[in-house]
Amino acid sequence: MRIHSILLSSEKKICLYWTPKAGSSTAIKIFLNYFGFNIQEGKTMHYMRLNYEKMVQKREIPEDFDSYRKFQVVRNPYNRAISSFLYFLERVKSKNEFGDFNVFNSIFDKNYDLNNIKKLSEAFTLFLLDIKETKFTGSFGSNIYDHTQTQFVTPDLDYFLKLENLCSDIEIVNAKFNLDLKCLKYDPHSFKKVNGYSSIKSKIYSPESRKLVEELYKKDIEFFKYSF
């Protein structure tokens, strides 16, 4: 079990499974608030998560973990793939290097223009091919991009909330499990990468990239009943 992807409260007997690029910042904020943990203004949610793990959670699975209510926030894999790609580009740009991914040199220089949709679409396809061929190693460490959202789906998962319907799903969870989760709004960092993020999907996808996402995240698409 990947303890670093688990946020839990021994007092509330609640556990959140979070997955990279699946609304994790939003989910972490909601659950930390419910746990009564002080959220510092101006700090990222993953910074706050690490503080919580250090101060409260101690990165340990409690002996009575089986009795915990377990939840997960999931996201449309087609949108999640774009978010992962934009996150990758920002990491490349912030480090001012392309690491092991020399295939990008033929499409972007280090001052690439994110508004060039044609080149962005080409690079997105290459990004997905690299995931499929497990090329994401080296300077960026382990591959977070091939993580599926179904990895935490076990018989004891009580409920998965869809990011797209988060507030209404929270109402369902609160009523069903007698909780008091708040649908807190958060500005996910992925949405800042490109102006007009919500309209990017129709422009960045090609038949090839769409097929690649369907192959890579087939279980997620089918289990959580998502569509393009």
BELWOVEN-V473720 format. One line per field, one symbol per residue. phi: phi as a letter, one per 40 degrees, with the letter a starting at -180 (. if undefined). A space follows every 50 residues. Layout:
phi=???
This chain:
phi=.cdcbbbabcccfbbbcbbdgbgccccccccccccgcccccgbccccccc cccccbcgfbccccdccccbbabbbddccccccccccccccccccfabfc bcccccbbccbdbcccccccccccccdccccccfccbgccgccccccccc cbcbdcccabbcdcbdcccccccdccbfbbcbcccacdcccccbcgdccc dccccbdcccccccccbdccccccfbbc
